[in-house]
Amino acid sequence: MGIAPDSRHQFVLRKGPVPCFMIFATAAIGFVGCDDRPNGDPNSKPAPDSKQMLNDKYDLIEMNMTEAQVDQIFAGHPRGIEQVSPKVKEGIRSFERNSSLIPSFHKFYDEKPNAIEHDFYIDVTFNEAHLVINKYLGEYIK
Protein backbone atom coordinates (compact mmCIF):
# COMPACT_ATOMS: atom_id res chain seq x y z
CA MET A 1 0.00 0.00 0.00
CA GLY A 2 1.39 3.19 -0.99
CA ILE A 3 0.23 6.71 -0.84
CA ALA A 4 -1.55 7.83 -3.93
CA PRO A 5 0.43 10.51 -5.71
CA ASP A 6 -1.01 13.98 -5.40
CA SER A 7 -2.39 15.05 -8.75
CA ARG A 8 -1.09 18.59 -8.20
CA HIS A 9 2.49 17.31 -8.04
CA GLN A 10 2.03 15.33 -11.24
CA PHE A 11 0.76 18.47 -12.96
CA VAL A 12 3.72 20.52 -11.73
CA LEU A 13 6.20 17.85 -12.76
CA ARG A 14 4.68 17.45 -16.20
CA LYS A 15 3.90 21.09 -16.84
CA GLY A 16 6.73 22.71 -14.82
CA PRO A 17 9.41 22.74 -17.53
CA VAL A 18 7.09 24.31 -20.09
CA PRO A 19 6.50 27.56 -18.14
CA CYS A 20 10.23 27.79 -17.34
CA PHE A 21 11.08 27.35 -21.00
CA MET A 22 8.53 29.98 -21.99
CA ILE A 23 10.00 32.47 -19.53
CA PHE A 24 13.50 31.76 -20.80
CA ALA A 25 12.46 32.00 -24.45
CA THR A 26 10.59 35.27 -23.87
CA ALA A 27 13.59 36.76 -22.08
CA ALA A 28 15.98 35.63 -24.81
CA ILE A 29 13.82 37.12 -27.55
CA GLY A 30 13.54 40.33 -25.52
CA PHE A 31 17.31 40.63 -25.14
CA VAL A 32 17.97 39.91 -28.79
CA GLY A 33 15.42 42.52 -29.76
CA CYS A 34 16.83 45.21 -27.45
CA ASP A 35 18.17 48.23 -29.25
CA ASP A 36 18.93 51.81 -28.26
CA ARG A 37 17.01 53.00 -31.28
CA PRO A 38 13.29 53.44 -30.69
CA ASN A 39 10.94 51.51 -32.97
CA GLY A 40 13.91 50.23 -35.01
CA ASP A 41 14.30 53.62 -36.71
CA PRO A 42 17.78 53.59 -38.33
CA ASN A 43 17.87 57.41 -38.30
CA SER A 44 17.31 57.77 -34.56
CA LYS A 45 20.29 58.20 -32.26
CA PRO A 46 20.92 56.37 -28.99
CA ALA A 47 20.29 58.27 -25.77
CA PRO A 48 23.33 60.38 -24.90
CA ASP A 49 25.55 59.42 -21.99
CA SER A 50 25.11 62.14 -19.35
CA LYS A 51 28.68 61.69 -18.04
CA GLN A 52 30.10 62.16 -21.54
CA MET A 53 27.93 65.23 -22.08
CA LEU A 54 29.19 66.69 -18.79
CA ASN A 55 32.78 65.90 -19.76
CA ASP A 56 32.28 67.63 -23.12
CA LYS A 57 30.99 70.73 -21.32
CA TYR A 58 33.93 70.56 -18.90
CA ASP A 59 36.28 70.74 -21.89
CA LEU A 60 34.54 73.94 -23.05
CA ILE A 61 35.45 75.82 -19.85
CA GLU A 62 38.55 77.97 -20.25
CA MET A 63 40.53 79.97 -17.72
CA ASN A 64 39.44 83.63 -17.50
CA MET A 65 35.98 82.84 -18.89
CA THR A 66 33.24 84.93 -17.27
CA GLU A 67 30.70 83.51 -14.85
CA ALA A 68 27.93 84.31 -17.37
CA GLN A 69 29.70 82.31 -20.10
CA VAL A 70 30.05 79.29 -17.81
CA ASP A 71 26.40 79.57 -16.73
CA GLN A 72 25.40 79.60 -20.41
CA ILE A 73 27.35 76.36 -21.05
CA PHE A 74 25.58 74.70 -18.11
CA ALA A 75 22.10 76.04 -18.78
CA GLY A 76 19.59 73.52 -17.43
CA HIS A 77 22.04 71.81 -15.06
CA PRO A 78 21.33 71.98 -11.33
CA ARG A 79 23.82 74.27 -9.64
CA GLY A 80 24.97 75.43 -6.25
CA ILE A 81 27.25 78.19 -5.04
CA GLU A 82 29.67 78.36 -2.12
CA GLN A 83 31.60 81.42 -0.98
CA VAL A 84 35.26 81.04 -0.03
CA SER A 85 35.68 82.01 3.62
CA PRO A 86 37.69 85.15 4.51
CA LYS A 87 40.17 83.00 6.50
CA VAL A 88 40.89 80.84 3.46
CA LYS A 89 41.32 83.94 1.29
CA GLU A 90 43.78 85.41 3.80
CA GLY A 91 45.73 82.17 3.89
CA ILE A 92 46.00 82.13 0.09
CA ARG A 93 46.95 85.83 -0.02
CA SER A 94 49.90 85.07 2.25
CA PHE A 95 51.62 83.01 -0.46
CA GLU A 96 49.89 84.04 -3.73
CA ARG A 97 51.24 87.31 -5.12
CA ASN A 98 48.84 87.43 -8.08
CA SER A 99 45.52 88.67 -6.65
CA SER A 100 43.61 87.50 -9.74
CA LEU A 101 44.27 83.90 -8.66
CA ILE A 102 42.68 84.28 -5.22
CA PRO A 103 39.33 82.43 -5.19
CA SER A 104 36.16 84.24 -4.25
CA PHE A 105 33.51 81.53 -4.75
CA HIS A 106 32.80 78.12 -6.29
CA LYS A 107 29.89 77.05 -8.46
CA PHE A 108 28.92 73.39 -8.65
CA TYR A 109 27.10 72.01 -11.69
CA ASP A 110 25.56 68.55 -11.28
CA GLU A 111 25.32 65.93 -14.01
CA LYS A 112 21.57 65.64 -13.46
CA PRO A 113 18.84 66.68 -11.02
CA ASN A 114 18.88 64.97 -7.62
CA ALA A 115 22.43 63.71 -8.11
CA ILE A 116 23.38 60.78 -5.88
CA GLU A 117 26.47 58.71 -5.19
CA HIS A 118 28.46 57.91 -8.36
CA ASP A 119 26.91 60.82 -10.28
CA PHE A 120 29.30 63.48 -11.54
CA TYR A 121 29.64 67.22 -10.99
CA ILE A 122 31.85 70.09 -12.08
CA ASP A 123 33.29 72.55 -9.56
CA VAL A 124 34.31 75.88 -11.12
CA THR A 125 36.25 78.41 -9.03
CA PHE A 126 35.90 82.14 -9.73
CA ASN A 127 37.91 85.13 -8.52
CA GLU A 128 36.64 88.55 -7.34
CA ALA A 129 36.25 89.64 -11.00
CA HIS A 130 33.95 86.61 -11.64
CA LEU A 131 36.49 84.97 -13.96
CA VAL A 132 37.35 81.24 -13.98
CA ILE A 133 40.58 80.42 -12.16
CA ASN A 134 40.12 76.66 -11.70
CA LYS A 135 37.85 73.77 -12.72
CA TYR A 136 37.40 70.24 -11.44
CA LEU A 137 35.37 67.25 -12.64
CA GLY A 138 34.40 65.05 -9.69
CA GLU A 139 32.21 62.17 -8.62
CA TYR A 140 29.93 62.06 -5.59
CA ILE A 141 31.26 59.45 -3.19
CA LYS A 142 30.25 58.76 0.41
Secondary structure, DSSP 4 states (H G I P E B T S, - for coil): --PPPPHHHHHHHHHSHHHHHHHHHHHHHHHHH--SSGGG-TT--PPPPHHHHHHHHHHH--TT-BHHHHHHHTTTS-EEEEEPPHHHHHHHHTT---GGGSEEEEEEEESSTT--TT-EEEEEEEETTSBEEEEEEEE---
